[in-house]
Amino acid sequence: MLGTVAVVGVLVSGAASAAPPEPVVLALASSLDEVLDNIRNWLVGILAGLATVCLTVAGARYLIGAGDPAETEKAKSAFRAACLGYALAMLAPVVVAVLKSVVGA
């Protein structure tokens, strides 16, 4: 019993003296232009990543389908989705440029 009280006392005294750490700012944008550029970079990365996943799934479906017409159509649909994803990734800088012109950055 006495040992438990000693351990609790040490834990409480140690917790009371610990100060919370200072928050660390990982990214601080200095202007709206920089924020929009960061948004563009994130959009391109996410869209290209999703398109690559669609392309991989399409290739796997095409190989696993082994000539089955239904699976071949699903694979073609996934290929189209991958192409659309890559096209959107290429258009992301254009969308951000339009946003910049609208906002005036």
Secondary structure as the mmCIF struct_conf table of DSSP 4:
data_model
#
loop_
_struct_conf.conf_type_id
_struct_conf.id
_struct_conf.beg_label_comp_id
_struct_conf.beg_label_asym_id
_struct_conf.beg_label_seq_id
_struct_conf.end_label_comp_id
_struct_conf.end_label_asym_id
_struct_conf.end_label_seq_id
HELX_RH_AL_P HELX_RH_AL_P1 LEU A 2 SER A 17
HELX_LH_PP_P HELX_LH_PP_P1 ALA A 18 VAL A 25
BEND BEND1 LEU A 26 LEU A 26
BEND BEND2 SER A 30 SER A 31
HELX_RH_AL_P HELX_RH_AL_P2 LEU A 32 GLY A 65
TURN_TY1_P TURN_TY1_P1 ALA A 66 GLY A 67
HELX_RH_AL_P HELX_RH_AL_P3 PRO A 69 VAL A 103
TURN_TY1_P TURN_TY1_P2 GLY A 104 GLY A 104
#
